[in-house]
Amino acid sequence: ALNDRPTAFLSVSLSASDEATRAEAEGYVDEFLAETGWTPDATLAVAGAVPYTKYGFLKRLLMKRIVGKRGGDTDTSRDYEYTDWDAVDEFAAAFAVAADPTPIAE
């Protein structure tokens, strides 16, 4: 059913936060698509956020350890936003045009 329609897949993973680990994030996308048989017209892997201040004690500790192992920010007194919102906007706009090329009136 999904393969019969225009679709896009946006993956959120801290592995997409820098060029050194972006291939890892893209590998997760490839594995997911292979397992599901879904063939979206477009894919994008982006980093998300680490909102330490919104986590409970255990989750904050766990996330600090995970993020720290990757060389990320570990000051749990603040939140971190890694998402490249310009890339997300461009991805969504390009997909919207590809899915329905009808011009949008301004």
C-alpha positions in Angstrom: 0.0 0.0 0.0 2.7 2.5 0.9 4.8 1.6 -2.2 1.8 2.6 -4.4 1.8 6.2 -3.1 4.4 9.0 -3.0 6.1 8.6 0.4 9.1 9.9 2.3 10.9 8.7 5.4 12.6 10.9 7.9 14.7 9.1 10.4 15.8 10.9 13.6 19.0 9.6 15.2 21.9 11.2 17.0 24.1 9.2 14.7 23.2 11.7 12.0 24.6 14.6 14.0 27.9 14.7 12.1 29.6 13.6 8.9 31.7 11.0 10.7 28.7 9.0 11.9 26.1 10.0 9.2 26.8 6.7 7.3 25.8 4.8 10.4 22.5 6.6 10.5 21.9 6.0 6.8 22.7 2.4 7.4 19.9 2.2 10.0 17.5 3.6 7.4 18.7 1.1 4.8 18.2 -1.8 7.2 14.7 -0.6 8.2 13.6 -0.3 4.6 15.1 -3.7 3.6 13.2 -5.3 6.5 9.9 -3.7 5.7 10.1 -3.8 1.9 9.1 -0.1 1.9 10.6 1.9 -0.9 9.9 5.6 -0.2 10.6 8.2 -2.9 12.9 10.1 -0.5 14.7 9.5 2.7 16.6 11.8 5.1 18.4 11.0 8.3 18.7 13.9 10.7 19.9 14.3 14.3 17.3 15.1 16.9 17.6 16.7 20.3 18.7 15.7 23.7 16.4 17.4 26.2 18.2 16.5 29.4 16.1 18.8 31.5 12.9 17.0 30.5 14.2 13.6 31.4 13.8 11.8 34.7 16.9 10.9 36.7 17.5 7.5 35.2 16.9 8.5 31.6 19.1 11.6 32.0 21.9 9.4 33.3 21.5 6.8 30.5 21.3 9.5 27.8 24.4 11.3 29.2 26.3 8.0 29.0 25.1 7.3 25.4 25.8 10.8 24.2 29.1 11.0 26.0 30.4 7.8 24.4 29.9 9.5 21.0 31.7 12.6 22.1 28.5 14.6 22.5 27.4 17.2 24.9 26.9 15.9 28.5 26.0 19.0 30.5 22.6 17.7 31.8 21.6 21.1 33.2 20.6 22.2 29.7 19.1 20.8 26.5 20.8 20.3 23.1 19.2 20.7 19.7 21.1 19.0 16.8 18.4 19.0 14.1 19.3 20.7 10.9 15.9 22.4 10.4 16.9 23.9 7.1 17.6 20.4 5.8 14.3 19.2 7.1 12.4 22.1 5.5 14.2 21.6 2.1 13.4 17.8 2.3 9.8 18.4 3.0 9.4 21.1 0.4 11.1 19.0 -2.3 8.9 16.0 -1.4 5.8 18.1 -1.4 6.6 19.2 -5.0 7.5 15.7 -6.1 4.3 14.3 -4.6 2.0 16.9 -6.1 3.7 19.2 -8.7 0.6 21.4 -8.8 1.9 25.0 -8.2 0.9 26.5 -4.8 -0.7 29.9 -5.0 1.0 32.5 -2.9 
